[in-house]
């Protein structure tokens, strides 16, 4: 009865939000149904361009990298030999692949990504474990990369795949948001390995785990891809965690 109520309210809210056409999967989980209500409510009630709070350099704090394992480490349960080679070459041959619902699928080197107009922002990273930290991030807005690849009007979501064998996705409202960036610098220096070098997603309007580290591939999609066994929903995490 509760689940039905949440789903019904979410459906009513979603009907007024033209940008979101598909609710995240719940897999029959009561808490995930609540996530759908949050998703629908935020998308229906908040302006699309609402910015997460930004801070000053004086606010920058220590920033842990809890739970991070180098994808090139032989101790990693799914060691990436490709990442090991990239790391050994200081990521000089790294390329970000962009494909899916785009007119010009291809790839970008770090140098090419850095040639785009950059955005620097100082924001609070809020972890689902209960801690938070403030850091400065510099990178290319995801929207610029998508438009450079010829993003098609049919695209509704963007999926991300990482070198540590993880998959996640966001809807187009977050993908095109000005604070959603592909960061290659942290606190004025090259992005540290423990924070996702060479390239890390920053989704400032969601909890920290949505800001995927070690990004290797981006796919624009017409339908929500939950990542399967490598995605959040099937591993007990919410697909949408707006803050």
Secondary structure, DSSP 8 states (H G I E B T S, - for coil): -HHHHHHHHHHHHHTT-TT--S----TT-HHHHHHHHHHHHHHHHS-TT-------GGG------TT---TT-TTSTT--HHHHHHHHTTTTT-EEEEEESBSS-EEEEHHHHHHS-EEEEEEEEE-TTS-EEEEEEEEEEHHHHHHHTTB-TT--EEEEEETTS-EEEEEHHHHTSTT-EEEEEETTEE--GGGTTT-EEE-TTB-GGGS-SSEEEEEEESS----GGGSSGGGT--S--B-
